[in-house]
Amino acid sequence: MSRLRWVKAGILCAALLLIAPNSGVTAADAQSPTSTSPVQLIPRTKETRERIDQASRRIMLNVQVTDLSDKPVTGLKPEDFTLLDNHKPQKIAAFREVDGQAFSSDVHVVLVLDAINDGGSAIGHLKKDFGRFLSLGHEPLAYPLSLIFVSDAGAVESQPSTDRAVIAAQLAQFAHRPHSSDCEPIESIEGSRMQGQPTPTQGSRTQEQADCMTAHFTQSVAALRNLLAEQQNLPGRAILVWAGAGWPMVADYGAGPGAGEHPGNYRDVLVELTMDLREAQVTLDAISWGDFKRPKHVRKPIVSVNASVPYTPDQIAEEEMALSVLARLSGGQAVAKVKNFSDIFATFLAGADHFYGLSFDSVPAAAPDEFHTIEVKVDRPGVTVRTSTAYYAQP
């Protein structure tokens, strides 16, 4: 649920709480413009206000802990974990250990075929490599899997299934759907802003390419947000695998969010996406047969907001809007130049086999959309911890 929807819901709840249950005011009285019945207002108690405020600030985390052999580490207790918010220890408010195999009905996998940004190359690789993965056995997949084909015409989704043959047939059908048109790289346009002052004709062409990239960025983010909105209505946890190099970072070319007179647009989008990912209980993984698309002019890696070389909030947001970084931000993985799809896909699914659910209460921020880093440590030698690495706190 977006922040706007939360605000609307909060206003509605507050209004309902202010009407006394024994005031004798009926629904008809409340709606009638001529009603003279008094409305008794009952202020919320301090405990009620604190409970509502605490619920709005609770941050939920899915934490995967693996050993040196990449096997799940089981049997950990709350005292084995240390949780840091902007490098400050926080009390773990809730804790549970989840055996994904035992609750397989509450875990589902979504594989996104990105026909917006890759011109068919990624889907060609996916059809070949994922088809080979599906043919490796006859037993059902561990978790239900659905395919989603996204293009400039919208998204088409298959029914979830654990049947390898059914999924292979769906994949073959999607692979033949029309793809979005490619955007010619702006750097290759002679006389573009990357290579000097353009002529009027060249400048128009450069703008067309920038507009194309802006459209691809907008379509990609809209598709992702729609997927997350759907997942919020489903029980359990979702592993969302985005196949492709990702969307263009259009600020590199002076167009779209993060550029010109709208430098904060990347941040606005990212705040909503990170909240949607948490509320939908989605871990985003990314896989590409080449390199991922990343912004060119943002220093990296970003260590923290308190790094010795400071980053502005917009620089942080621009870096983290890249698909590969957003995946890691959600607690997932991003693997480029893939050679063995089967092994990588199995690694993604392992994140659902066993994990820990942790939550903590965020401290009120000094300003809206304040960037906070998250770090979860485990008191065990040689373990790897994967979880969300940041969020945006509110006042």
C-alpha positions in Angstrom: 0.0 0.0 0.0 1.4 3.4 -1.0 1.9 6.2 1.5 -1.0 8.1 0.0 -3.3 5.1 0.5 -2.0 4.7 4.1 -2.8 8.4 4.8 -6.3 8.0 3.4 -6.8 4.9 5.4 -5.5 6.6 8.5 -7.8 9.5 8.1 -10.8 7.2 7.7 -9.8 5.1 10.8 -9.3 8.3 12.8 -12.7 9.5 11.8 -14.4 6.3 12.8 -12.6 6.2 16.1 -13.8 9.7 17.0 -17.5 8.6 16.8 -18.7 7.2 20.1 -20.1 3.7 19.8 -22.9 4.6 22.3 -23.7 8.0 21.0 -26.9 6.9 19.4 -25.9 8.3 16.0 -26.9 6.0 13.2 -25.4 5.8 9.7 -28.4 7.7 8.4 -28.0 10.4 10.9 -24.4 10.9 10.1 -25.2 11.1 6.4 -28.2 13.3 6.7 -27.5 17.1 6.1 -30.5 18.0 8.3 -29.5 15.8 11.3 -29.3 17.7 14.6 -28.2 14.7 16.7 -25.1 15.6 18.7 -21.9 13.7 17.8 -19.9 12.7 20.9 -16.1 12.8 20.3 -13.9 10.5 22.3 -10.2 11.3 22.1 -7.9 8.4 21.7 -5.9 7.4 24.7 -2.1 7.8 24.9 -1.8 4.0 24.6 -4.0 3.9 21.5 -2.0 6.7 19.8 1.3 5.0 20.7 0.0 1.6 19.3 -1.0 3.2 16.0 2.2 5.1 15.7 4.3 2.0 16.5 2.4 0.0 13.8 3.2 2.6 11.2 6.9 2.5 12.0 7.4 -1.2 12.3 9.9 -2.5 9.7 9.6 -6.1 8.7 12.6 -8.1 7.4 13.0 -11.5 5.8 16.6 -12.6 6.7 18.4 -15.5 5.0 21.4 -17.0 6.8 23.7 -19.4 5.0 27.0 -21.2 5.8 30.1 -21.5 3.8 28.5 -24.2 1.7 25.5 -21.9 1.0 23.3 -24.1 3.2 20.6 -22.5 5.5 21.7 -22.0 9.1 18.8 -23.2 11.3 18.0 -23.0 14.9 19.1 -19.4 15.6 17.5 -17.4 18.4 16.8 -13.7 18.7 19.9 -13.3 20.8 22.1 -14.5 18.0 21.1 -11.5 15.9 22.3 -7.9 16.0 20.2 -5.4 14.1 21.6 -1.9 13.2 19.6 1.1 11.9 22.0 3.7 10.6 24.7 1.9 12.6 22.7 2.1 15.9 21.6 -1.1 17.6 17.9 -1.7 17.6 15.7 -4.0 19.7 14.2 -6.9 17.8 10.4 -6.4 18.2 9.3 -9.7 16.7 11.1 -12.9 15.6 10.2 -16.2 14.0 12.0 -19.0 12.1 10.4 -20.1 8.9 10.9 -23.4 7.2 9.8 -22.6 3.6 9.5 -26.2 2.6 7.0 -26.8 5.4 5.0 -23.8 4.3 5.4 -24.2 0.5 1.8 -23.1 -0.1 2.7 -19.7 1.2 5.8 -19.2 -1.0 5.5 -18.5 -4.7 8.0 -17.5 -7.5 7.4 -15.0 -10.3 9.8 -14.9 -13.3 9.6 -11.7 -15.3 10.4 -11.7 -19.0 11.5 -8.2 -19.7 10.5 -7.4 -23.3 10.7 -3.6 -22.7 14.4 -3.1 -22.4 16.3 -6.0 -24.0 14.9 -6.3 -27.5 14.4 -10.0 -27.3 17.9 -11.0 -26.5 17.4 -11.7 -22.8 14.2 -13.7 -23.6 16.0 -15.7 -26.2 18.6 -16.6 -23.6 15.9 -17.3 -21.0 14.0 -19.6 -23.3 17.1 -21.6 -24.0 18.6 -21.8 -20.5 15.4 -22.0 -18.5 14.0 -24.6 -21.0 17.1 -26.7 -20.3 16.5 -26.2 -16.5 12.9 -27.4 -16.8 14.0 -30.5 -18.8 16.4 -31.7 -16.1 13.8 -33.6 -14.3 10.1 -34.7 -14.1 9.4 -34.0 -10.5 7.3 -30.9 -9.7 9.0 -27.6 -8.8 9.4 -26.9 -5.1 7.2 -23.8 -5.4 4.5 -22.6 -7.7 5.9 -20.5 -10.5 4.2 -18.0 -12.8 5.7 -16.2 -15.8 5.0 -12.5 -16.5 5.8 -11.0 -19.9 6.1 -7.2 -19.8 6.3 -5.0 -22.8 5.1 -1.6 -23.9 1.7 -3.1 -24.4 1.4 -4.1 -20.8 1.9 -7.3 -18.8 0.6 -10.8 -19.5 0.8 -13.4 -16.7 0.5 -17.2 -16.8 -1.2 -19.2 -14.1 1.1 -20.4 -11.3 2.2 -24.0 -11.7 4.7 -26.5 -10.4 4.4 -28.7 -13.6 7.6 -28.4 -15.6 6.0 -29.2 -18.9 3.2 -26.7 -18.4 5.7 -23.9 -17.6 7.9 -24.8 -20.6 4.9 -24.5 -22.9 4.0 -21.2 -21.4 7.6 -20.0 -21.8 7.6 -21.0 -25.5 4.4 -19.1 -26.1 5.6 -15.9 -24.4 8.9 -16.0 -26.2 7.1 -15.4 -29.5 5.1 -12.4 -28.3 6.1 -9.0 -29.8 8.8 -7.0 -28.0 9.2 -3.3 -27.4 11.3 -1.4 -29.9 14.9 -0.7 -29.0 16.2 2.7 -28.1 19.3 3.6 -30.0 22.1 4.4 -27.5 22.4 8.2 -27.3 26.2 7.9 -27.2 26.2 6.5 -30.7 24.3 9.4 -32.2 26.8 11.7 -34.0 26.6 15.2 -32.6 24.7 14.2 -29.5 25.1 16.0 -26.2 27.7 13.4 -25.3 29.9 14.4 -28.2 29.4 18.1 -28.6 26.7 20.5 -29.7 24.1 18.9 -31.9 22.8 20.3 -35.2 19.0 20.9 -35.1 18.3 17.6 -36.9 20.7 15.7 -34.7 19.4 17.4 -31.6 15.8 16.3 -32.4 17.0 12.8 -32.9 18.8 12.9 -29.6 15.7 14.1 -27.9 13.7 11.2 -29.5 16.1 8.7 -28.1 16.0 10.3 -24.7 12.2 10.2 -24.8 12.4 6.5 -25.8 14.6 5.8 -22.8 12.3 7.7 -20.5 9.3 5.7 -21.7 11.2 2.5 -21.1 12.1 3.5 -17.6 8.5 4.6 -16.8 7.0 1.4 -18.3 9.4 -0.8 -16.4 8.8 0.9 -13.0 5.0 0.8 -13.6 5.2 -2.9 -14.4 7.2 -3.6 -11.2 4.8 -1.5 -9.1 1.8 -3.3 -10.5 3.3 -6.7 -9.7 4.0 -5.6 -6.1 0.5 -4.3 -5.8 -0.8 -7.7 -6.8 1.5 -9.5 -4.4 0.2 -7.4 -1.5 -3.1 -9.2 -1.9 -1.6 -12.7 -1.8 -0.6 -14.5 1.4 3.0 -15.5 2.1 6.3 -14.5 0.6 7.2 -14.1 -3.1 10.5 -14.5 -4.9 10.4 -12.2 -7.9 13.2 -12.8 -10.5 13.6 -10.1 -13.2 15.4 -11.5 -16.3 17.2 -8.8 -18.2 19.8 -6.0 -18.0 17.2 -3.6 -16.4 15.8 -0.2 -17.3 17.8 2.7 -18.6 19.0 5.3 -16.1 17.7 8.2 -18.1 19.3 10.9 -15.9 22.6 10.1 -17.7 21.2 11.8 -20.7 19.5 14.8 -19.2 16.0 13.4 -19.4 13.5 11.9 -17.1 13.5 11.4 -13.3 16.6 12.7 -11.5 17.5 15.2 -14.2 16.8 18.9 -15.0 14.2 20.6 -12.9 13.1 17.4 -11.2 16.1 16.0 -9.4 14.1 14.3 -6.7 11.9 12.1 -8.9 14.2 9.1 -8.6 13.9 9.4 -4.8 10.1 9.7 -4.9 9.9 6.5 -7.0 12.4 4.6 -4.8 10.7 5.5 -1.6 7.5 4.0 -2.9 9.2 0.9 -4.4 11.1 0.0 -1.2 7.9 0.3 0.8 6.0 -1.8 -1.7 8.6 -4.5 -1.6 8.5 -4.7 2.2 4.7 -4.6 2.4 4.3 -7.3 -0.3 6.9 -9.5 1.3 8.8 -9.7 -2.0 12.5 -10.4 -2.5 13.7 -9.1 -5.9 16.4 -11.1 -7.7 17.9 -10.0 -11.0 19.7 -12.0 -13.7 21.3 -10.9 -16.9 23.3 -12.6 -19.6 25.3 -9.4 -20.0 26.0 -6.4 -17.8 23.3 -4.6 -15.8 22.5 -1.1 -16.8 23.7 1.4 -14.1 24.1 5.1 -13.9 27.4 6.4 -15.3 28.1 9.5 -13.2 27.3 8.4 -9.6 30.2 7.4 -7.5 30.1 3.9 -6.2 29.9 1.9 -4.1 27.7 3.7 -1.7 28.8 2.8 1.8 26.4 4.9 3.9 24.9 8.3 4.3 27.7 9.0 6.8 30.5 8.1 4.4 33.6 10.3 4.4 32.7 11.5 0.9 29.0 12.6 1.3 26.3 11.6 -1.1 23.2 13.6 -1.6 19.8 11.9 -1.2 19.3 12.2 -5.0 22.7 10.6 -5.8 21.8 7.7 -3.4 18.4 7.3 -5.0 19.8 7.4 -8.6 22.3 4.6 -7.8 19.7 2.4 -6.0 17.1 2.7 -8.8 19.3 0.5 -11.0 17.8 -3.0 -11.2 20.9 -4.7 -9.8 21.2 -2.4 -6.8 17.4 -2.4 -6.1 17.6 -6.2 -6.0 20.3 -6.2 -3.3 18.4 -3.4 -1.5 15.5 -5.8 -1.1 17.7 -8.6 0.2 17.9 -10.4 -3.1 20.8 -11.1 -5.5 21.9 -9.7 -8.8 24.0 -12.0 -11.1 25.4 -10.7 -14.4 27.1 -12.5 -17.3 25.3 -15.7 -16.4 26.7 -18.9 -17.8 24.7 -21.5 -15.8 21.1 -20.5 -15.3 20.2 -23.6 -13.5 22.6 -23.0 -10.6 21.7 -19.3 -10.3 18.0 -20.0 -10.3 18.4 -22.7 -7.7 20.3 -20.2 -5.5 17.4 -17.7 -5.8 14.9 -20.4 -4.7 17.1 -21.3 -1.8 16.2 -18.0 -0.3 12.7 -19.3 0.3 13.7 -22.7 1.7 14.5 -21.3 5.1 14.6 -17.8 6.5 14.0 -15.7 9.7 11.3 -13.0 10.1 12.6 -10.1 12.1 11.0 -6.7 12.8 12.0 -3.5 14.6 10.5 -0.1 15.3 12.1 2.7 13.3 13.0 6.0 15.1 11.1 9.1 13.8 13.1 10.8 11.1 14.1 14.5 11.2 12.6 15.0 7.7 10.4 13.0 5.3 12.0 10.2 3.3 15.2 10.1 5.4 17.5 7.4 4.0 18.5 4.8 6.6 20.8 1.8 6.2 20.0 -1.6 7.8 22.5 -4.1 8.8 21.8 -7.5 10.3 24.7 -9.5 11.9 24.7 -13.0 13.2 26.9 -14.3 16.0 28.2 -17.2 14.0 31.5 -17.5 12.2 31.6 -17.8 8.4 27.9 -17.1 7.7 26.3 -14.9 5.0 23.3 -12.8 5.8 20.9 -11.5 3.2 18.1 -9.0 3.9 16.9 -5.6 3.1 19.8 -3.1 3.4 18.0 0.2 3.6 14.6 2.0 4.0 13.2 5.5 4.0 12.1 6.7 7.5 9.4 9.2 8.1 8.9 11.9 10.8 
